[in-house]
Amino acid sequence: MGKIILVTGGARSGKSSFAEKLTLKIGNGRAAYIATAQIFDDEMNFRVKLHQSRRGKNWQTFEAPFNADEKISEAAKNFDAILFDCVTLYVSNFLCAAELDDEKFLYDNLRGLIQNLIDAAKNSEATTIFVTNEVGAGIVPENKLARRFRDLAGLANQMLATEAEKVFLTVAGLAVDVKKIAEVI
């Protein structure tokens, strides 16, 4: 049975860099990278290139802005460690492609998408490390789309954290396993 690890934190907290190192350690120097980004502008192009520049020949990239559960299953056939970067971009891809006027549709379908990721990871023999942004620590967004994104990303993070063996919170490049110190009620 596959293992799940969740790495979360704020923007530029060091979560991807930490997750990359952890994935290579678990994968004995080689790993799969599930990339969820879609490049629509120069800024995203720069961000993708920055992430790519940190990875070398030890990584195989699987592009998956949608149907990423299939890519997890595919990658798990050849790799012991898989890095999924990132959950919040995956949620954003879903939200931008979805019918926005039906709240029940959004929540039900997002739950299904995230459950598919969890099932694919658990049904493999690999360890899948999911990177996500902690988006709920700020003010309430002023517009409906931003509030939906925050709420759906929070739901996805909670679902993954529940199933994860470890949940790391990164701050200023440092990671703490919050699941280890979490109080369970």
VENBELKA-V581038 format. One record per helix or strand of 2 or more residues. SS is the DSSP state (hx for helix, st for strand). FROM is the first residue (numbers start at 0). TO is the last residue. Records with the same first field share a line. If there is no record, write none. Layout:
SS = FROM-TO / FROM-TO
This chain:
st = 2-8 / 30-34 / 58-62 / 80-84 / 126-132 / 165-170 / 173-176
hx = 14-25 / 41-53 / 67-75 / 86-96 / 102-121 / 143-162 / 177-180
